[in-house]
């Protein structure tokens, strides 16, 4: 996990294919190198994300799926 600067974000978007987006913007990108990048953003000022980020939750859930034998 990595926090992106605005410049890094713009580079990724300019050189990748958008796989998913919503009203808030781009959510998933596919890079030319074959990487899939999942972007997370806080949508509300007060949110449970302050305690545990969306990215951390995503990683924990992916690891749990792997431990159950589900490819992620």
HUPE-V822512 format. One record per backbone hydrogen bond with DSSP energy under -0.5 kcal/mol. CO is the residue of the C=O (numbers start at 1). NH is the residue of the N-H. If there is no record, write none. Layout:
co=<CO:CO>
nh=<NH:NH>
This chain:
co=<5:6:7:8:9:10:11:13:15:17:17:20:20:22:25:27:28:28:29:30:31:35:35:36:37:37:45:47:48:48:53:54:55:56:57:58:59:60:61:62:63:64:65:66:69>
nh=<9:10:11:12:13:14:15:16:32:19:30:27:28:25:22:39:19:20:37:17:34:31:37:38:29:39:47:50:51:52:57:58:59:60:61:62:63:64:65:66:67:68:70:69:71>
